[in-house]
């Protein structure tokens, strides 16, 4: 029905334009339909939300970016997969489905992925025979482990005077010796939880570690009164006037003898009572300075302060010499008293020799 000439095509376009009330006849012309009849063409995605069926053989992309598709014949199955029939630029960031991430295969907590043993099978050899032999260190584990730790004196706490630190034999002082109470926790060095949970030695009354040959009465704590200021002054006086010329170790040994007498039921149960026992007997008392008729004056404040430090440390049990043990008597090396023959010699520190009495220590 249409003329193939250009003029005929323009006239036809003009007629159609007048029917629709649009355009100028000389500005329009008809082009060939891309797929036969124009009436069969329809927009595949007229509704942007719904997707239409597009058959590859009957679809066309126009120059303006739109897509024209054609209905498939009834009864013919679609061959285009679903993912190609989705309008991607309209979907944007919509989430369709979320699938959980699957762990790696052949993996479980606490297992070795390789599932291979680290043990190597023994190689067969005619010259080597494999046997199970008893360990040569069995029963000596503690001995061998101890060889890796340096043995020595316990570390001395900072509240002990420097002059006494070399004499300290026990860090767990008597609980009544408040001067040697453990310092408060330093939270700059440890957390509050660590200061509470850390296992520490329990403090209690100091009981001398007596050995074979010591008297049983020596293994008991001192009376609580010995920590009073007046009692400590008497002990410092005994140290100062009896042994201030001795090295500090010798001074502590004399203090230990005085405290041993306080423990012994035969002597007074106070330090002042022991130091000044029989002071009215001229040159016949227990400690010569108390009954020699000479007025006792402290001429060296430095040595007196040192005697006070030795007195408190010995009373607290910070110092205990095995060379003295439960001795209740001593004498200088330059004298030979008659009573020395009736006692057992224990040891010597400085210019003093120490003795333990026989018969339970009651004499």
Secondary structure, 3 states (H helix, E strand, C coil): CCCCCHHHHHHHHHHHHHHHCCCCHHHCCCCCCCCCCHHHCEECCCCCCCCCCCCHHHEEECCCCCEEECCCCCCCCCCCCHHHHCCHHHHCCCCCCCCCCCCCCCCCCCCCCCCCCCCCCCCCCCCCCCCCCCCCCCCCHHHHHHCCCCCCCCCCCCCCCHHHCCCCCCCCCCCCCHHHCCCCCCCCCCCHHHHHHCCCCCCCCCCCCCCCCCCHHHCCCCCHHHHCHHHHHHHHHHHHHHHCCCCHHHHHHHHHHHHHHHHCCCCCCCHHHHHCCCCCCCCCCCCHHHCCCCCCCCCCHHHHHHHHHHHHHHHCCCCCCCCCCCCCEEEECCCCCHHHHHEEEEEEECCEEEEEECHHHCC
